[in-house]
Amino acid sequence: MIYAKIVLVGKDIGNYPSEPKRNMKKLAQYVKTPLLLITLIDGFADASFGLILIVYISRIAEPWWLTVMAVGGFFTGILFGPFTGWVADRFSGRACWSGSLAVSALCVAVIAFFPHPVTIVAMSVLNGAAGNLTNAAEFKLLPKAPGMTPSSASAAIVGIGSFCSIVAPPVGAFFATWNMTATIVGSSVFLLAAAVIAWFNVPAQPDHELSDAIKRDSFKDIFLGFSAISSARALVVFLPVMAVVVASTTMEGIAGVFYLQSITNTAFEYSLVLAMWAVGALIASVFYGRGWYKPQLVNAILWGGFFIGAAILLEGLVANPWIVGAGFLVGGFFNSIHNMGIRDMVYTRMPEHRQGQCWALIGSLFSSMVLVGDLLGTPGILGDARTIVMIGGATATGAAVANLLLYALVRSRCGVRVPGGER
């Protein structure tokens, strides 16, 4: 096998298989589009099925089963994230991506045909673990499609996610009102179709030679991610704002349901305000992917976190749906920039053989912060809904400012540039 060294922004990010020039055009057409199609199908099925599942279990079981399902899903990400990321780093993309999608399809089908609360919770937990592997495989493989770069892959993933979050829930809800079981089976069929496409379009062999280090990984490395953590020092300075932003947006997501309904006049107005966040994120993915707006990584992560917090704080301070909608447009834009900056940081600053596990560890951090945000965002814990929204916004804004000051202090005191301050 002939290998070509790929260099991005002055950093080697790994060895990738090269192909003869006469085959490159055909390969690009064969690989890039199917991988994006897999991402779209998976994102659409997940976004629609998530809403359907909440409605489904609320119809057939006591409300506390929803809490059990949510907590089980969060702990799945926290406990199995490092292991699924390690699997994505070690085994072939075909086995990881196609296999995880097939498991998700099976879990959804079991829920459709065996609608018992225990079955639903168990399959949701297994589906969460499979989803972790899907995300890690997607993260590693999409930038390697001919014609894709880490930045364009980040933009594509975030853009597809934003599109699906706008379109998929109402489409799923529409079909669920017609026939709930048939709609869930349809989600399973979509996931199975994505698994088949992945099987025929993702390489059957690992895309890089396993290093001696990963071959010697211990139990702590595999299940706790110690080696990945030690390789992720470039990310440590940014972890506080990343964690607080996730917790704050989750707090707003819970308390904002009650608060926004109190300041909007109709269900349409409420849904329109909510949609503005996803619209802003979709616009940012286009700007970032095309290079129209691509700030330095430190600015993307830290200033992105600042504007996310500011948008949430504005929501709490000004009880006007139109001003809140405009703030959501800006907040969604910078939420997308923030997320793409994190992805690019991993792509450009992490060894290739640790990227899947590092991304899974970040996902585990996000899952734990979502759990914290869900708890603190419940009205009555820290105050009423509006108070919680303001606390969440102020906390995210303050964390971003503190992290910016810390970054500036490290640069001025040590005379060095913290990784991420340049491209």
C-alpha positions as CSV (number, residue, x, y, z in Angstrom):
1,M,0.0,0.0,0.0
2,I,1.3,3.4,-1.0
3,Y,0.8,6.2,1.6
4,A,0.8,9.9,1.2
5,K,1.4,12.3,4.1
6,I,-1.4,14.8,4.5
7,V,-0.5,18.1,6.2
8,L,-3.0,20.6,7.5
9,V,-2.1,24.0,9.1
10,G,1.5,23.0,9.6
11,K,0.6,19.8,11.6
12,D,0.8,16.2,10.4
13,I,-2.6,14.6,11.1
14,G,-1.8,11.1,9.9
15,N,-1.1,8.8,7.0
16,Y,-3.9,8.3,4.6
17,P,-4.1,5.7,1.7
18,S,-3.4,7.4,-1.6
19,E,-5.0,6.2,-4.9
20,P,-3.8,6.5,-8.5
21,K,-4.7,9.7,-10.1
22,R,-6.9,8.0,-12.8
23,N,-9.1,6.6,-10.0
24,M,-9.4,9.7,-7.9
25,K,-12.3,11.3,-9.6
26,K,-14.3,8.1,-9.6
27,L,-13.4,7.4,-6.0
28,A,-14.4,10.9,-4.9
29,Q,-17.8,10.5,-6.5
30,Y,-18.2,7.0,-5.0
31,V,-17.2,7.8,-1.4
32,K,-18.0,11.4,-0.5
33,T,-21.7,11.4,-1.4
34,P,-22.6,8.0,0.3
35,L,-20.8,9.0,3.5
36,L,-22.8,12.3,3.7
37,L,-26.0,10.4,2.9
38,I,-25.3,8.0,5.8
39,T,-24.8,11.0,8.1
40,L,-28.1,12.6,6.9
41,I,-30.1,9.4,7.2
42,D,-28.7,8.6,10.7
43,G,-29.3,12.2,11.8
44,F,-32.8,12.3,10.5
45,A,-33.8,9.0,12.0
46,D,-32.3,9.9,15.4
47,A,-33.9,13.4,15.5
48,S,-37.3,12.0,14.6
49,F,-37.1,8.9,16.7
50,G,-36.0,10.8,19.8
51,L,-39.2,12.8,19.9
52,I,-41.4,9.8,18.9
53,L,-39.9,7.7,21.7
54,I,-40.7,10.3,24.4
55,V,-44.3,10.4,23.2
56,Y,-44.5,6.6,22.9
57,I,-43.2,5.8,26.4
58,S,-45.4,8.5,28.0
59,R,-48.4,6.9,26.5
60,I,-47.8,3.4,27.7
61,A,-46.0,3.9,31.0
62,E,-45.8,6.0,34.1
63,P,-44.0,9.4,33.7
64,W,-41.1,8.3,35.9
65,W,-40.1,5.8,33.2
66,L,-39.0,8.8,31.1
67,T,-36.6,9.8,33.8
68,V,-35.2,6.2,34.0
69,M,-34.7,6.3,30.2
70,A,-33.0,9.6,30.3
71,V,-30.7,8.8,33.1
72,G,-29.8,5.4,31.5
73,G,-28.9,7.1,28.3
74,F,-26.7,9.7,30.0
75,F,-24.8,7.1,32.0
76,T,-24.4,5.0,28.8
77,G,-22.4,7.8,27.2
78,I,-20.4,8.4,30.4
79,L,-19.5,4.8,31.1
80,F,-19.1,3.4,27.5
81,G,-17.8,6.5,25.7
82,P,-14.1,5.8,26.1
83,F,-14.5,2.1,25.1
84,T,-16.6,2.8,22.0
85,G,-14.0,5.5,21.0
86,W,-11.2,3.0,21.5
87,V,-13.1,0.5,19.2
88,A,-13.4,3.2,16.5
89,D,-9.6,3.9,16.7
90,R,-8.7,0.2,16.5
91,F,-11.0,-1.5,14.1
92,S,-12.1,-0.9,10.5
93,G,-14.5,1.9,9.6
94,R,-16.9,-0.6,7.9
95,A,-17.2,-2.8,11.0
96,C,-17.7,0.2,13.3
97,W,-20.0,2.4,11.3
98,S,-22.1,-0.2,9.6
99,G,-22.2,-2.5,12.7
100,S,-23.3,0.3,15.0
101,L,-26.0,1.5,12.7
102,A,-27.3,-2.1,12.3
103,V,-27.4,-2.5,16.1
104,S,-29.4,0.8,16.3
105,A,-31.8,-0.4,13.7
106,L,-32.3,-3.6,15.7
107,C,-32.9,-1.7,18.9
108,V,-35.6,0.5,17.3
109,A,-37.3,-2.6,15.7
110,V,-37.4,-4.3,19.1
111,I,-39.0,-1.2,20.7
112,A,-41.6,-1.2,17.9
113,F,-42.6,-4.9,18.3
114,F,-42.1,-5.3,22.1
115,P,-43.5,-2.1,23.6
116,H,-42.9,-2.7,27.3
117,P,-41.2,0.0,29.4
118,V,-38.4,-2.4,30.5
119,T,-37.7,-3.3,26.9
120,I,-37.8,0.3,25.8
121,V,-35.3,1.4,28.5
122,A,-32.9,-1.5,27.8
123,M,-33.0,-1.0,24.0
124,S,-32.5,2.8,24.5
125,V,-29.4,2.1,26.6
126,L,-28.0,-0.3,24.0
127,N,-28.9,2.2,21.2
128,G,-27.0,4.9,23.1
129,A,-23.9,2.8,23.2
130,A,-24.2,2.0,19.5
131,G,-24.8,5.8,18.8
132,N,-21.5,6.6,20.6
133,L,-19.7,4.2,18.2
134,T,-21.5,5.7,15.2
135,N,-20.5,9.2,16.2
136,A,-16.8,8.2,16.8
137,A,-16.7,6.4,13.4
138,E,-18.4,9.3,11.6
139,F,-16.0,11.7,13.3
140,K,-12.9,9.8,12.1
141,L,-14.0,8.7,8.6
142,L,-15.8,11.6,7.1
143,P,-12.8,14.0,6.8
144,K,-11.0,11.2,4.9
145,A,-13.4,11.0,2.0
146,P,-11.7,12.5,-1.2
147,G,-12.7,16.1,-1.5
148,M,-13.3,16.5,2.3
149,T,-11.2,18.2,4.9
150,P,-11.5,18.3,8.7
151,S,-13.1,21.7,8.5
152,S,-15.6,20.8,5.7
153,A,-16.4,17.6,7.5
154,S,-17.1,19.5,10.7
155,A,-19.3,22.0,8.8
156,A,-21.2,19.1,7.1
157,I,-21.9,17.2,10.3
158,V,-23.0,20.3,12.2
159,G,-25.0,21.5,9.2
160,I,-26.8,18.2,8.7
161,G,-27.5,18.0,12.5
162,S,-29.0,21.5,12.4
163,F,-31.1,20.7,9.3
164,C,-32.4,17.4,10.9
165,S,-33.2,19.2,14.2
166,I,-35.5,21.5,12.3
167,V,-37.1,19.1,9.8
168,A,-37.1,15.7,11.4
169,P,-39.2,16.2,14.6
170,P,-42.3,17.6,12.9
171,V,-42.1,15.0,10.1
172,G,-41.8,12.2,12.7
173,A,-44.6,13.7,14.7
174,F,-46.9,13.9,11.6
175,F,-46.4,10.2,10.8
176,A,-46.6,9.2,14.4
177,T,-50.2,10.7,14.6
178,W,-51.1,8.4,11.8
179,N,-49.5,5.2,13.1
180,M,-47.0,5.2,15.9
181,T,-45.7,1.6,15.4
182,A,-45.3,2.0,11.7
183,T,-43.4,5.2,12.2
184,I,-41.0,3.5,14.6
185,V,-40.5,0.6,12.2
186,G,-39.8,3.2,9.5
187,S,-37.0,4.7,11.6
188,S,-35.5,1.2,11.9
189,V,-35.7,0.7,8.2
190,F,-33.9,4.0,7.6
191,L,-31.1,3.1,10.0
192,L,-30.8,-0.3,8.4
193,A,-30.5,1.3,5.0
194,A,-27.7,3.6,6.3
195,A,-25.9,0.4,7.6
196,V,-26.1,-1.2,4.2
197,I,-24.8,1.9,2.5
198,A,-21.9,2.1,5.0
199,W,-21.1,-1.6,4.4
200,F,-20.6,-1.0,0.7
201,N,-18.9,2.4,0.9
202,V,-16.7,2.4,3.9
203,P,-13.2,0.7,3.8
204,A,-13.0,-2.8,5.1
205,Q,-9.6,-2.3,6.6
206,P,-8.4,0.2,9.3
207,D,-7.2,3.4,7.6
208,H,-4.0,3.6,9.6
209,E,-1.5,1.1,11.1
210,L,-2.1,0.5,14.8
211,S,0.7,2.1,16.8
212,D,2.6,0.1,19.4
213,A,1.0,2.3,22.1
214,I,-2.5,1.4,21.2
215,K,-1.7,-2.3,21.0
216,R,-0.4,-2.1,24.5
217,D,-3.4,-0.3,25.9
218,S,-4.4,-1.4,29.4
219,F,-7.8,-1.7,31.0
220,K,-7.5,2.0,32.1
221,D,-6.7,3.1,28.6
222,I,-9.5,1.2,27.0
223,F,-12.4,1.8,29.5
224,L,-11.3,5.1,31.1
225,G,-9.4,6.7,28.3
226,F,-6.2,7.5,30.2
227,S,-3.9,7.4,27.1
228,A,-6.4,9.7,25.2
229,I,-6.6,12.1,28.1
230,S,-2.8,12.3,28.3
231,S,-2.7,13.1,24.5
232,A,-5.4,15.7,24.8
233,R,-3.4,18.4,26.8
234,A,-4.1,20.9,24.0
235,L,-7.8,20.7,24.9
236,V,-7.5,21.0,28.7
237,V,-7.5,24.8,28.8
238,F,-10.8,24.8,26.9
239,L,-12.6,22.1,28.8
240,P,-14.2,24.5,31.4
241,V,-16.0,26.7,29.0
242,M,-17.0,23.6,26.9
243,A,-18.5,21.9,30.0
244,V,-20.3,25.0,31.3
245,V,-21.8,25.9,27.8
246,V,-23.3,22.4,27.6
247,A,-24.7,22.5,31.1
248,S,-26.1,26.1,30.5
249,T,-27.8,25.3,27.2
250,T,-29.3,22.2,28.8
251,M,-30.6,24.3,31.7
252,E,-32.2,26.7,29.1
253,G,-33.6,23.7,27.2
254,I,-35.5,22.6,30.3
255,A,-36.5,25.9,31.9
256,G,-36.9,27.6,28.5
257,V,-39.8,25.3,27.6
258,F,-41.9,26.8,30.4
259,Y,-40.5,30.4,30.1
260,L,-40.9,30.7,26.3
261,Q,-44.4,29.4,26.4
262,S,-45.2,32.2,28.9
263,I,-44.0,35.0,26.6
264,T,-45.3,33.7,23.3
265,N,-48.9,34.0,22.2
266,T,-49.3,30.9,20.0
267,A,-47.7,27.5,19.5
268,F,-46.5,28.7,16.0
269,E,-44.8,31.7,17.6
270,Y,-43.2,29.4,20.2
271,S,-41.9,27.0,17.6
272,L,-40.7,29.8,15.4
273,V,-38.6,31.2,18.2
274,L,-37.1,27.8,18.9
275,A,-36.3,27.2,15.2
276,M,-34.2,30.4,15.1
277,W,-31.4,28.7,17.0
278,A,-31.2,25.8,14.5
279,V,-31.4,28.3,11.6
280,G,-28.5,30.2,13.0
281,A,-26.5,27.0,13.4
282,L,-27.3,26.0,9.8
283,I,-26.1,29.4,8.5
284,A,-22.8,29.1,10.5
285,S,-22.1,25.7,9.1
286,V,-22.3,27.1,5.6
287,F,-20.1,30.0,6.4
288,Y,-17.5,27.9,8.2
289,G,-17.5,25.1,5.5
290,R,-17.0,27.6,2.7
291,G,-14.4,29.6,4.6
292,W,-16.4,32.8,4.7
293,Y,-16.1,32.9,8.4
294,K,-13.5,30.7,10.0
295,P,-12.0,32.2,13.2
296,Q,-8.9,30.9,15.0
297,L,-9.8,27.8,17.0
298,V,-9.4,29.6,20.4
299,N,-11.8,32.3,19.2
300,A,-14.2,29.8,17.8
301,I,-14.4,27.9,21.2
302,L,-14.1,30.7,23.7
303,W,-15.9,33.6,21.9
304,G,-18.4,31.1,20.6
305,G,-19.2,30.1,24.2
306,F,-19.4,33.8,25.2
307,F,-22.1,34.6,22.6
308,I,-24.0,31.4,23.4
309,G,-24.2,32.5,27.0
310,A,-25.1,36.1,26.0
311,A,-28.0,34.9,23.8
312,I,-29.4,32.8,26.7
313,L,-28.9,35.7,29.2
314,L,-30.7,38.1,26.8
315,E,-33.6,35.6,26.6
316,G,-34.0,35.8,30.3
317,L,-33.6,39.6,30.6
318,V,-35.9,40.6,27.8
319,A,-39.3,38.9,27.8
320,N,-40.0,39.7,24.1
321,P,-40.3,36.8,21.7
322,W,-39.0,38.7,18.7
323,I,-35.9,39.9,20.5
324,V,-35.4,36.5,21.9
325,G,-35.7,35.0,18.4
326,A,-33.0,37.4,17.1
327,G,-30.8,36.5,20.0
328,F,-31.4,32.8,19.3
329,L,-30.3,33.4,15.7
330,V,-27.0,34.8,16.9
331,G,-26.7,32.2,19.7
332,G,-27.3,29.3,17.2
333,F,-24.7,30.8,14.8
334,F,-22.0,30.9,17.5
335,N,-23.1,27.5,19.0
336,S,-22.3,26.0,15.6
337,I,-19.0,27.9,15.4
338,H,-18.2,26.7,18.9
339,N,-18.9,23.1,18.1
340,M,-17.0,23.1,14.8
341,G,-14.0,24.7,16.6
342,I,-14.0,21.8,19.1
343,R,-14.1,19.3,16.3
344,D,-11.3,21.0,14.4
345,M,-9.2,21.2,17.6
346,V,-9.4,17.4,17.9
347,Y,-8.7,16.8,14.2
348,T,-5.6,19.1,14.2
349,R,-4.1,18.6,17.6
350,M,-4.7,14.9,18.4
351,P,-2.8,11.9,17.1
352,E,-4.9,10.1,14.6
353,H,-4.9,6.8,16.5
354,R,-6.5,8.6,19.5
355,Q,-9.0,10.9,17.7
356,G,-12.0,8.5,18.1
357,Q,-11.5,8.0,21.8
358,C,-10.8,11.6,22.4
359,W,-14.0,12.6,20.7
360,A,-15.9,9.9,22.7
361,L,-14.4,11.3,25.9
362,I,-15.6,14.8,25.0
363,G,-19.0,13.2,24.3
364,S,-18.9,11.7,27.8
365,L,-18.1,15.1,29.3
366,F,-21.1,16.5,27.4
367,S,-23.3,13.7,28.6
368,S,-22.4,14.4,32.3
369,M,-23.0,18.1,31.8
370,V,-26.3,17.4,30.2
371,L,-27.3,15.4,33.3
372,V,-26.2,18.4,35.5
373,G,-28.1,20.8,33.2
374,D,-31.3,18.7,33.3
375,L,-31.2,18.7,37.1
376,L,-30.4,22.4,37.6
377,G,-32.8,23.4,34.8
378,T,-35.8,21.9,36.5
379,P,-38.0,24.8,37.7
380,G,-38.0,25.0,41.4
381,I,-34.4,23.8,41.9
382,L,-32.7,27.2,41.5
383,G,-35.8,29.4,41.1
384,D,-38.6,29.9,38.6
385,A,-38.0,29.2,34.8
386,R,-37.0,32.8,34.0
387,T,-34.5,32.9,36.8
388,I,-32.9,29.6,35.7
389,V,-32.6,30.9,32.1
390,M,-30.7,34.0,33.4
391,I,-28.5,31.9,35.7
392,G,-27.6,29.6,32.8
393,G,-26.8,32.5,30.5
394,A,-24.8,34.4,33.1
395,T,-22.8,31.2,34.0
396,A,-21.9,30.4,30.4
397,T,-20.9,34.0,29.7
398,G,-18.8,34.3,32.9
399,A,-17.1,31.0,32.1
400,A,-16.1,32.1,28.7
401,V,-14.8,35.5,30.0
402,A,-12.8,33.6,32.7
403,N,-11.4,31.2,30.2
404,L,-10.4,34.1,27.8
405,L,-8.6,35.8,30.7
406,L,-6.9,32.5,31.6
407,Y,-5.8,32.0,28.0
408,A,-4.4,35.6,27.8
409,L,-2.6,35.1,31.2
410,V,-0.9,31.9,30.1
411,R,0.3,33.5,26.9
412,S,1.6,36.7,28.6
413,R,3.2,34.9,31.6
414,C,4.7,32.0,29.8
415,G,5.5,33.7,26.5
416,V,4.0,30.7,24.6
417,R,1.0,30.2,22.4
418,V,-1.6,27.9,23.8
419,P,-2.5,25.3,21.1
420,G,-5.5,26.5,19.2
421,G,-4.5,30.1,19.0
422,E,-3.3,29.6,15.5
423,R,-4.4,27.7,12.5
